Amino acid sequence: MKTLPRNEHPQPQWERENWKNLNGSWAFAFDFGKSGLEREWQVDYSFDQEILVPFCPESELSGIGYTDFMPAVWYQRTIHISEEQKKNSILLHFGAIDYFSQIFINGQSVGTHKGGYSSFFFDISAFVTTGENKITIYVEDDNRRGRQPKGKQSSLYHSHGCDYTRTTGIWQTVWLEFLPKTHIKEIKYYPNVSERKVTIEALVTGKGTVNVEVYYKGILCGKVSAVLTEHGFLEVQLSETHLWEVGHGRLYDVHCSFEEDRVKSYFGLREISFKENKFFLNGEPVFQRLVLDQGFYPEGIYTAPEDDCLKKDIQLSLDAGFNGARLHEKAFEPRFLYHCDQAGYLVWGEMANWGLDVSSYSSLADFLPEWSSLVSRDFNHPSIITWCPFNESWDYEYRRQKNEILEMIYHTTKKLDPTRPCVDTSGNYHVITDIYDVHDYAQDVQVFTEHFTGENQTNGVFWDEHDARQSYKGEPFCVSEYGGIKWDPTNQSKDSWGYGEEPKTQEEFYARYKGLTEVLLNHPKIFGFCYTQLYDVEQEKNGLYFYNRTPKFDMKRIKEINQQKARIEK
């Protein structure tokens, strides 16, 4: 492991030259009594352990490896600020901290943040001095109280079923950014394929001239300049058309300047739509062959050990014949989305809603601000083709979901991003949605066939396990979870878990996989599927790959099955 782990820029879609990675060794301490604030540890405390950031303390790579519950933890390190750096605005960035955090500079609080998946920053210019400065971070985490989304993090001591090792504290890159007082705050891209242009919405501090140059493989394709005060729109006509397509992540590089500020960015020229139950990318029908990706790693838990691990997971999926993934019960880091953008890889952008009490209106305050932040952060990634804030909104302690909560989150998502479809809650229980999806883990091919053919479908299209609480109204339709076939040839764990009875031989596995998948490929109204899942995670043994990413099966055979032409493509 490098002395500076994960040293690549964490947000390649928004990159300035003047930045500093703060990953590496930090002082660390447990605070089981949550009394550190009362004892003013941020002012004076001798931290007794070291941790390797950005790996969570539960992980092997962190150097801690403590997997029991941690009500609170602390981090601390010093940074050096030069006299030249002090002249700038200094932003302290966090990719993600799970869950509630308070940040101190030289003992002074600069702010708090709630949310385990969204990125955030603080302007620490007024808190630092020239020379040595101390950063101290306090974190609280409690995924059993119903007030924080936890995703697949176990609420029991042990991992079990489809819940895995928890993540507490820092799990994405920490970095400093030095930028002029007058700078670009944010830009959004609105590509227009038919008119071969891109509209750019820009937020800036103060007033000045914004210059935008767009390149494709080093060739200038368009530029524009405009004087803006705080907010405005710019339109760039492109001299060359290079479409972002499945398997071809043709990205335009963008160089933006605003007075003394310089930012490197990119976008993909693509449009998505639905018509007659078909999904269209740039006006061409595409069948979504997706796989469930949980985003877990044996040594790093939520955090990939290396940037190459992110790229490898995409390649493993492509090798198996998929063209995208549901990024499941976790908001993935921007670096992963960057690699999806480059690969022309389709993804559903999701959130870790499990653990949240959606029977209580208070969950809006615990979910909506963070979800809104994530939609804004990831808006420009062309690989994201669907937003999915919730997955299977099961009853919480026997109390049903408040439908108004899902409805409000759907409408907020559409307001923040009218360019993409939104699935209110994948599988169940739908309230208002652009895509109607179901999860069906029937393992018998004949039973699975009957679920999608014949005269027993009350809605005329499919059998809906949850039709007592949701109603299909003719929306574009897909099966966003199926399969999950258990295959644990090593039988190393008596607690291994998967759906249905495990096949007795690999040939039996291939036959079941082929039978289930062809039912969906041959359906005249299904625009896509998502197989569960890409790789095993801990005790869940239904991946096509082992947890260490080595293949369980002949991926050429799996690919041949998945790559068959779908009925809706003919």
FINU-606988 format. One line per 8 residues: number of its first residue (from 0); their letters; for each residue x, y, z negated of C-alpha. Coordinates in pm, whole numbers, plus 50000, padded with zeros to 5 digits. Example, Ala and Ser with C-alpha at 12.3 -4.5 7.8 and 13.67 -1.06 7.14 Angstrom:
2
0	AS	51230 49550 49220  51367 49894 49286 $
***
This chain:
570
0	MKTLPRNE	50000 50000 50000  50126 50345 50090  50208 50586 49808  49943 50811 49963  49650 50583 50051  49398 50682 50316  49611 50976 50425  49422 51043 50752 $
8	HPQPQWER	49197 51349 50777  48863 51251 50617  48643 51458 50852  48785 51450 51207  48478 51627 51340  48572 51936 51135  48947 51962 51109  49177 52250 51020 $
16	ENWKNLNG	49554 52223 51032  49606 52375 50689  49493 52105 50447  49643 51878 50183  49544 51522 50092  49514 51470 49715  49483 51092 49718  49734 50889 49523 $
24	SWAFAFDF	49811 50851 49153  49586 51040 48908  49570 51020 48529  49258 50832 48420  49059 50759 48105  48741 50575 48006  48483 50766 47805  48249 50494 47680 $
32	GKSGLERE	48087 50723 47426  48040 51009 47674  48195 51235 47414  48486 51376 47616  48308 51700 47698  48225 51754 47333  48591 51694 47248  48700 51922 47533 $
40	WQVDYSFD	48918 51672 47715  48927 51914 48008  49131 52150 47788  49362 51918 47599  49373 51540 47617  49642 51282 47686  49501 51051 47955  49633 50702 47889 $
48	QEILVPFC	49598 50528 48226  49672 50582 48595  49440 50518 48890  49501 50514 49262  49253 50751 49426  49032 50708 49632  48965 50357 49503  48701 50313 49235 $
56	PESELSGI	48812 50178 48893  48621 49854 48954  48844 49774 49251  49171 49584 49259  49334 49856 49468  49267 50121 49203  49508 49952 48963  49233 49940 48700 $
64	GYTDFMPA	49007 49652 48801  48751 49702 48523  48413 49567 48636  48191 49622 48332  47964 49927 48304  48137 50263 48262  47905 50536 48129  48170 50803 48191 $
72	VWYQRTIH	48526 50834 48320  48782 51112 48360  49047 51198 48620  49330 51451 48606  49625 51566 48816  49824 51883 48885  49854 52066 49215  50101 52334 49323 $
80	ISEEQKKN	49965 52649 49485  50213 52870 49668  50192 53247 49684  50104 53223 50054  49826 52971 49991  49682 53192 49718  49608 53459 49980  49351 53226 50140 $
88	SILLHFGA	49021 53079 50039  49105 52748 49874  48842 52476 49895  48858 52160 49686  48678 51880 49877  48540 51547 49760  48428 51284 50011  48209 51120 49747 $
96	IDYFSQIF	48194 51067 49371  47946 50827 49213  47741 50971 49047  47731 51296 48846  48054 51496 48830  48182 51815 48673  48500 51972 48810  48743 52177 48600 $
104	INGQSVGT	49042 52386 48710  49284 52477 48430  49014 52391 48177  48745 52609 48339  48436 52454 48493  48399 52538 48863  48075 52346 48913  47883 52019 48902 $
112	HKGGYSSF	47751 51780 49163  47485 51508 49154  47486 51227 49409  47703 50925 49474  47729 50945 49853  47723 51306 49973  48035 51515 50029  48084 51845 49848 $
120	FFDISAFV	48338 52116 49777  48406 52414 49554  48588 52734 49634  48854 52736 49362  49034 53052 49476  48938 53246 49165  49039 52963 48930  49392 52880 49046 $
128	TTGENKIT	49716 53068 48993  50044 53064 49180  50238 52758 49066  50108 52452 48878  49734 52403 48827  49543 52125 48655  49239 51954 48811  49021 51759 48568 $
136	IYVEDDNR	48712 51565 48673  48440 51425 48448  48205 51159 48594  47890 50995 48460  47736 50683 48616  47427 50485 48512  47252 50288 48785  46999 50124 48550 $
144	RGRQPKGK	46792 50427 48458  46585 50463 48777  46711 50816 48836  46995 50754 49080  47012 50568 49412  47255 50277 49373  47213 50072 49690  47356 49723 49657 $
152	QSSLYHSH	47542 49792 49331  47440 49537 49068  47234 49655 48771  47337 49341 48584  47682 49262 48449  47743 49001 48717  47694 49035 49090  47392 48832 49196 $
160	GCDYTRTT	47188 48759 49507  47232 49054 49740  47364 49293 49471  47738 49332 49437  48019 49491 49232  47948 49849 49125  48136 50164 49224  48200 50438 48967 $
168	GIWQTVWL	48369 50773 49020  48582 50882 49315  48559 50649 49615  48641 50877 49908  48929 51111 49984  48996 51424 49777  49161 51712 49960  49240 52082 49961 $
176	EFLPKTHI	49165 52310 50252  49321 52655 50297  49131 52892 50523  49088 53266 50585  48833 53459 50385  48643 53515 50708  48578 53171 50857  48337 52932 51026 $
184	KEIKYYPN	48115 52758 50775  47930 52512 50996  47838 52433 51355  47572 52207 51507  47568 52071 51861  47256 52036 52077  47361 51857 52398  47149 51888 52713 $
192	VSERKVTI	47224 51613 52964  47000 51726 53250  47134 52084 53245  47491 51974 53167  47538 52207 52873  47564 52218 52498  47406 52473 52266  47606 52547 51952 $
200	EALVTGKG	47452 52682 51634  47716 52853 51421  47723 52975 51061  48006 53212 50972  48111 53437 50685  48079 53805 50771  48101 53944 51123  48346 53864 51399 $
208	TVNVEVYY	48405 53706 51738  48349 53334 51783  48541 53167 52065  48458 52815 52178  48653 52608 52429  48536 52261 52535  48779 52005 52679  48751 51654 52816 $
216	KGILCGKV	49076 51460 52806  49269 51785 52799  49084 51951 53089  48895 52272 53010  48525 52215 53088  48369 52532 52952  48411 52821 52714  48211 53102 52558 $
224	SAVLTEHG	48266 53398 52325  48017 53595 52118  48010 53840 51830  47822 53690 51537  47712 53812 51198  47657 53515 50966  47452 53310 51216  47395 53269 51587 $
232	FLEVQLSE	47371 53046 51895  47617 53000 52179  47564 52810 52504  47845 52637 52691  47789 52531 53050  48001 52223 53125  48189 52186 53454  48211 51805 53418 $
240	THLWEVGH	47957 51544 53306  48084 51261 53088  47798 51080 52917  47826 50917 52577  47701 50563 52639  47699 50220 52477  48057 50095 52480  48188 50426 52616 $
248	GRLYDVHC	48237 50696 52355  48326 50974 52595  48379 51266 52360  48433 51632 52441  48693 51805 52224  48597 52146 52089  48834 52422 51978  48659 52693 51776 $
256	SFEEDRVK	48802 53018 51646  48652 53297 51439  48893 53582 51376  49192 53402 51215  49012 53074 51152  49076 52769 51376  48874 52445 51376  48899 52131 51589 $
264	SYFGLREI	48581 51937 51652  48404 51719 51910  48062 51613 52038  47906 51353 52265  47685 51440 52561  47385 51215 52507  47009 51221 52458  46780 50961 52302 $
272	SFKENKFF	46408 50902 52347  46133 50640 52340  45882 50563 52612  45640 50270 52628  45812 50094 52339  46153 50119 52506  46456 50296 52365  46627 50523 52617 $
280	LNGEPVFQ	46981 50655 52605  47039 50930 52862  46725 50819 53043  46835 50454 53069  46668 50173 52868  46894 50009 52609  46810 49709 52392  46943 49763 52042 $
288	RLVLDQGF	47145 49455 51944  47228 49557 51588  47387 49380 51293  47358 49459 50923  47681 49614 50790  47700 49656 50411  48027 49851 50397  48194 49644 50121 $
296	YPEGIYTA	48559 49533 50102  48711 49262 49878  48994 49478 49742  48840 49825 49769  48467 49757 49705  48304 50066 49865  48634 50195 50009  48817 50046 50305 $
304	PEDDCLKK	49185 49984 50218  49300 50136 50547  49147 50343 50825  49211 50050 51060  48971 49840 50852  48688 50068 50959  48775 50025 51325  48813 49650 51280 $
312	DIQLSLDA	48458 49611 51147  48323 49776 51462  48536 49549 51680  48418 49240 51491  48061 49341 51570  48139 49399 51938  48318 49064 51956  47995 48898 51839 $
320	GFNGARLH	47792 49067 52114  47628 49345 51914  47617 49707 52032  47554 49871 51697  47467 49833 51330  47237 49931 51051  47470 50092 50797  47283 49932 50514 $
328	EKAFEPRF	47193 50073 50170  47494 50303 50178  47582 50636 50337  47907 50549 50515  48208 50781 50517  48255 51022 50812  48570 50836 50925  48359 50529 51001 $
336	LYHCDQAG	48113 50739 51201  48406 50892 51387  48517 50547 51500  48157 50466 51599  48153 50785 51806  48473 50684 51981  48352 50331 52052  48006 50417 52185 $
344	YLVWGEMA	47859 50218 51897  47493 50270 51797  47412 50307 51427  47123 50379 51197  47223 50636 50935  47085 50518 50603  47092 50588 50232  47127 50377 49917 $
352	NWGLDVSS	46771 50410 49791  46759 50093 49578  46762 50168 49208  46545 50477 49249  46203 50484 49083  45983 50590 49377  45673 50553 49160  45774 50880 48994 $
360	YSSLADFL	45767 51223 49159  46093 51299 48978  46268 51079 49235  46230 51360 49487  46472 51570 49284  46710 51275 49260  46698 51183 49627  46598 51465 49862 $
368	PEWSSLVS	46883 51715 49799  47148 51449 49855  46972 51302 50158  46934 51649 50310  47305 51711 50255  47393 51385 50432  47168 51457 50730  47335 51796 50765 $
376	RDFNHPSI	47686 51652 50725  47639 51378 50984  47412 51564 51228  47678 51595 51500  47772 51227 51526  47640 51094 51860  47657 50737 51731  47369 50798 51488 $
384	ITWCPFNE	47050 50722 51681  46807 50681 51388  46768 50816 51036  46647 50569 50775  46634 50722 50424  46465 50422 50258  46488 50045 50288  46222 49817 50140 $
392	SWDYEYRR	46065 50045 49882  45967 49769 49645  45752 49834 49338  45945 49967 49041  45858 49785 48720  45529 49682 48886  45443 50041 48981  45378 50121 49346 $
400	QKNEILEM	45559 50386 49542  45415 50735 49565  45338 50758 49936  45365 51136 49919  45736 51099 49833  45813 50904 50151  45595 51138 50353  45780 51445 50225 $
408	IYHTTKKL	46121 51291 50289  46015 51195 50642  45893 51548 50720  46205 51704 50568  46426 51477 50779  46239 51573 51095  46268 51941 51004  46643 51909 50950 $
416	DPTRPCVD	46689 51704 51267  46412 51697 51529  46644 51522 51779  46636 51173 51623  46364 50927 51520  46313 50866 51149  46211 50539 50985  46045 50628 50656 $
424	TSGNYHVI	46125 50298 50483  46261 50003 50676  46054 49688 50644  45806 49804 50381  45608 50001 50289  45558 50231 50586  45365 50555 50535  45460 50775 50831 $
432	TDIYDVHD	45729 50666 51074  45859 50709 51429  45961 50343 51446  45767 50054 51296  46008 49784 51189  45960 49461 50997  46193 49221 50816  46129 48853 50882 $
440	YAQDVQVF	46353 48585 50731  46161 48280 50847  46421 48010 50911  46208 47760 51103  46224 47860 51470  45867 47738 51534  45729 47942 51242  45931 48245 51356 $
448	TEHFTGEN	45793 48200 51709  45437 48196 51577  45501 48521 51394  45557 48698 51726  45339 48508 51974  44993 48359 51994  44663 48489 51866  44730 48505 51492 $
456	QTNGVFWD	44878 48855 51493  44620 49092 51345  44775 49387 51530  44826 49191 51852  45204 49219 51845  45351 49051 51536  45278 48900 51198  45321 49162 50927 $
464	EHDARQSY	45392 49022 50583  45293 49353 50425  44985 49447 50628  44784 49488 50306  44985 49803 50234  45095 49926 50576  44934 49949 50916  45085 49931 51264 $
472	KGEPFCVS	44957 50213 51486  45137 50134 51809  45475 50290 51728  45791 50161 51901  45861 49831 51730  46169 49627 51628  46274 49355 51385  46540 49528 51179 $
480	EYGGIKWD	46627 49230 50958  46615 48861 51046  46830 48551 51021  47049 48572 50715  47135 48208 50771  47347 48079 50485  47677 47914 50580  47922 47842 50299 $
488	PTNQSKDS	48144 47558 50422  48392 47593 50136  48122 47561 49869  48350 47755 49638  48070 47924 49448  47775 47748 49290  47602 48085 49293  47639 48140 49668 $
496	WGYGEEPK	47327 48290 49817  47157 48320 50153  46816 48289 50315  46653 47949 50352  46812 47607 50357  47171 47598 50474  47225 47416 50807  47396 47080 50768 $
504	TQEEFYAR	47634 47135 51062  47766 47420 51270  47571 47291 51569  47254 47318 51361  47354 47677 51277  47403 47765 51646  47068 47611 51736  46884 47806 51465 $
512	YKGLTEVL	47065 48130 51548  46987 48087 51917  46624 47997 51857  46553 48290 51625  46734 48543 51842  46569 48434 52166  46223 48479 52015  46307 48849 51977 $
520	LNHPKIFG	46490 48884 52308  46191 48736 52493  45926 48954 52328  45775 49207 52573  45740 49487 52318  46046 49460 52092  46313 49723 52169  46579 49580 51940 $
528	FCYTQLYD	46683 49355 51653  46922 49360 51358  47077 49034 51238  47166 48982 50872  47464 49009 50851  47812 49084 50990  48022 48939 50705  47975 48776 50365 $
536	VEQEKNGL	47976 49003 50063  48086 48836 49741  47831 48563 49660  47609 48639 49960  47720 48382 50218  47512 48462 50526  47767 48656 50729  47900 48566 51072 $
544	YFYNRTPK	48243 48638 50923  48385 48557 50582  48430 48844 50335  48796 48870 50441  48670 48926 50799  48793 48597 50943  48534 48430 51174  48313 48146 51055 $
552	FDMKRIKE	48202 48052 51404  48302 48060 51769  48222 48424 51838  48210 48361 52213  47906 48140 52156  47743 48397 51929  47816 48668 52184  47662 48467 52468 $
560	INQQKARI	47340 48432 52269  47323 48801 52177  47412 48924 52526  47124 48749 52703  46905 48997 52887  46605 49099 52679  46253 49082 52820  46215 49456 52774 $
568	EK	46529 49513 52985  46397 49319 53287 $
***
